Amino acid sequence: MSANLSALFYLISGVLFILALRGLSSPETSRQGNFFGIIGMIIAIVVTFLSIGNFSIGLIYVLVFLSIGAFIGALIAYKIPMTAMPELVAGFHSLVGLAAVFVAISAFVNPEAFNLGVPGKIKLASLIEMSIGAAVGAITFSGSVIAFLKLQGIMSGSPIIFKGQHFLNALLLISIMILTYFLCSIQSSNLFWILIGISFLIGFLLIIPIGGADMPVVISMLNSYSGWAAAGIGFTLENTALVITGALVGSSGAILSYIMCKGMNRSFFNVILGGFGATEQSLINQNKEQKPFKSGNAEDAAFLMKNASSIIIVPGYGMAVAQAQHALREMVDILKKNDIKISYAIHPVAGRMPGHMNVLLAEANVPYDEVFELEQINNDFANADVAYVIGANDVTNPVAKTDPQSPIYGMPVLDVEKCKSVLFVKRSLAPGYAGIDNDLFYKENTLMLLADAKKMTEDIIKNL
Amino acid sequence: MEIDPFIFRLSIFILSIFVGYYVVWSVTPSLHTPLMSVTNAISSVIIVGAIIAALANNIENIFNSSSLYGFLAITLSAINIFGGFLVTQRMLAMYKKRKK
């Protein structure tokens, strides 16, 4: 196949990838979009085989390695529980990063295969492109591995901070630039290995100071990096499909990071520099006077719900941890039979990744047109009878609106306190991730249900 | 004077960033998780580079170092492609409208 023809096909698959993302603008078109994405991928792979045109024994090996990956991938896709989606996505990011590093290495070792010159005399532009691809890929890989370990709970979610951290990161970043410069003039493979090694180190150092609840930002950011790494490799290989995809994924991740940061009212740099919550925690421990609050049980909750005419459910990460989404749906089914209007309110940063709660609710067969975003539903709290807060905390804290001293001041929050009564399911009165007390616990109209989210929901079902 | 092909690719790249910007803003927030898994899948189109790298050498030394990296990258990207598209499909199949 001629180079021009294959370039046109790569362009087509790039366009199909755009349509794949476009499809996600509504759930109805999304499945079709995913189909476009698959077609685009098939075109890209088939065209690559045809343009190489070398159907020797090597092709069989390629198919073997491809099938191994396909089998593992399919197995993971079908086995993974929906609550583990953040870990899965972090894991996938690490693979994109590592694949980018591997492709960059083989392009460096064997540039003739990619028409980039001969070893030691690689075209300057290509060398810069593959250095960027390799460095960003390596950062994506090690960063995603750390994010994965934190999400899995293998590594503690609390930020790891040491003195001179930012200085060290800056130093490493500068050394990467210097290395790239020397790599371009000397073309020594040792420099290339050091470059990759330092990039792995940066990825690691970049993610360890970021705390567990900032994971939505981290995952989006790594998503973006994996895109830029792919684009870097796309330039090296002069491949349009990769360049288009890299740009799409890069900007997609960047937008998601922006949305997540806005949901927390924090700047991107504030999140990246990390260590949030560490200082506030100690402050809380100092003034530990117990304020009075009202505690209730499942019977009280069931009574309040039965007499309500509209209920808003506010899910959070605690619901995912307790796997309470199915019990929640069962409870809602009973309430609906009694002609009670139910809606769900999702805060942008609820859960550990963008859209985390929506997927869990969809898994539990909650129709997506009952699930609303913060801006859509926030005015409805004033007219609702009961708010059922299950596993959310900081995103409901009215302090964000009233106390300029609070670390979360200015963060958009759900106006849960405006409901006639609030049922707050929580295991204890401990402050949430931000390390600050939630004023909502002590409001006149709040009833604390101190129990595991799933168990409490099941008890309420029994009482209904 | 002839224009360097790099400039063409750069143009495609910059325009794609803008396309991505507008397309992703129109993605409904409830589908942000599938968005991430599908972007994972499509960025694994890096497999084309892996295939070229793997098939770069002749049969006698099919597993020399540069091809070996290619083969490993094929497996990694294949995990992502199949895992990414299939898990996206699985998620999207769960999004249902209210039964009337």
Interface residues (C-beta under 8 A of the other chain):
Chain A: Y10 S13 G14 F17 I18 A20 L21 R22 L24 S25 S26 P27 S30 R31 G33 N34 G37 I38 G40 M41 A44 I45 T48 F49 I52 N54 S56 I57 G58 L59 Y61 V62 F65 L66 S67 I68 G69 A70 F71 I72 G73 A74 I76 A77 Y78 I80 M82 M85 L88 V89 F92 H93 L95 V96 L98 A99 A100 F102 V103 I105 S106 A107 V109 N110 E112 A113 F114 A125 I219 S220 N223 S226 G227 A230 A231 I233 G234 F235 T236 L237 E238 N239 T240 A241 L242 V243 I244 T245 G246 A247 L248 V249 G250 S251 S252 G253 I255 L256 I259 I346 P348 M353 P354 G355 H356 N358 V359 A362 E363 N365 P367 Y368 D369 E370 V371 E373
Chain B: P5 F6 R9 I12 F13 I14 S16 I17 V19 G20 Y21 V23 V24 W25 S26 V27 T28 P29 S30 L31 H32 T33 P34 L35 M36 S37 V38 T39 N40 A41 I42 S43 S44 V45 I46 I47 V48 G49 A50 I51 I52 A53 A54 L55 A56 N57 N58 I59 I62 S65 S66 S67 Y69 G70 F71 L72 A73 I74 T75 L76 S77 A78 I79 N80 I81 F82 G83 G84 F85 L86 V87 T88 Q89 R90 M91 L92 A93 M94 Y95 K96 K97 R98 K99
